[in-house]
Amino acid sequence: MPTRKSPTSAEKKTTTRKTTAKKAATSAAPNVDSAAQKRTPTYDEIAMLAEQFWNERGRPFGSPEIDWLRAEATLHT
């Protein structure tokens, strides 16, 4: 019984349909998820939320960092 040789690269059949569908399925999902997770809030978004937190606390004098850091933490999650 003769042994079968593997085909050379010129003889191989290429199936672009399966690889294209597989690439589209695998590449689309991570990009959507990573884009949603890696979106950083803008300065204005943080400032508006920090002001809202400041107003909710009764607009106390001093320490605006508390509201700013809370706004950043809220928007990053």
FENLINVEN-V900607 format. One record per pair of residues at least 24 apart in sequence whose C-alpha atoms are under 6 Angstrom apart, sorted by the first residue. I is the first residue (numbers start at 0). J is the second residue. Records with the same first field share a line. If there is no record, write none. Layout:
I: J + J
This chain:
45: 70 + 71
